[in-house]
Amino acid sequence: MNPILALIIANMIWGAASPVFKFALENIPPFTLAFVRFFLASIIFLPIAFSKWQDLTKKRFWEIFLVGFVGTFINIAFFFLGLQKTESINAPIIASSGPVFLYALSIIFLKEKPKTKVFLGMIISLMGVLVVILSPIFLDGKKIIYGQIEGNLFFLIATVGSVLGTVFAKDLMKKINVYMVTFLTFFISAIMFLPFMLGELRTWSIFQINTAGWVGIIFGVFFSSALAYYLYYYAMAKISAQEVGLFTYIDPVTAVVIAVPLLHEYPTSYFFIGTILVFVGIYIAEGRIHWHPIKLLISKIKEQKSKLQIKI
């Protein structure tokens, strides 16, 4: 599969994730949903991972453990906790600042070539994130909804975890196959969620699951985990970390399209202001936001056709 197409599909799924999971969390506790999601998804990947198993040194194992901890456990834990406190459409906007963080970290850890105007772009993008995070203050005046601000901050922590996971996984994918990394990161994160799930089961029973809970489990296991993570890791093994980050701006559009009918969440003026600042910052920092994913996909297809014609 073309890695650009893989990223488009993965980010459309993750864009839908915030409203779908918020809907599911009305019924099922966050860590229970997280455990079920990643444990079952790891089982899906187990057969193919086992067939392509590679011996792991202690160093490689701890690298995979680190990817699972920051890229999955930290990311999903704070993502779910944030969904319980604030609007789901805020999550992908805050996460869209990830390319700026990813850009900076890819230079530090992956030694990728730096670009100009990065600092200015990062400041503008972070201003946009702050507008979204602090929007409850502007919207509610003296009736500040602290829970919503806390939820938005949780989304920011989740974003940092996702970015760190991407940076750490990028180099790992060159040495360990994608199936093994996906299985192990899922299984490791599921084990991390287990103690928290056991605590939730003291006050919640599996027999309480309704339609919302099942939607979250099915979507989480088969789409947001198994399919999207596989496509994401597959693409990361094929293209640069900076290109991976460009596709996160698909997420907010998908989230709003689903959140409006499902949760009756509507974008505010501060949502749009924050969104504009985030993407202006990304454009200035990377200078590549004009490369829309669809255009990049078409470009890659034409490039492949050209190479094929030359071989013929």
Secondary structure, 3 states (H helix, E strand, C coil): CCHHHHHHHHHHHHHHHHHHHHHHCCCCCHHHHHHHHHHHHHHHHHHHHHHCCCCCCHHHHHHHHHHHHHHHHHHHHHHHHHHCCCCCCHHHHHHCCHHHHHHHHHHHHHCCCCCCCHHHHHHHHHHHHHHHHCHHHHHHCCCCCHHHHHHHHHHHHHHHHHHHHHHHHHHHCCCCCHHHHHHHHHHHHHHHHHHHHHHHCCCCCHHHCCHHHHHHHHHHHHHHHHHHHHHHHHHHCCCCHHHHHHHHHHHHHHHHHHHHHHHCCCCCHHHHHHHHHHHHHHHHHHCCCCCCHHHHHHHHHHHHHHHHHHHC
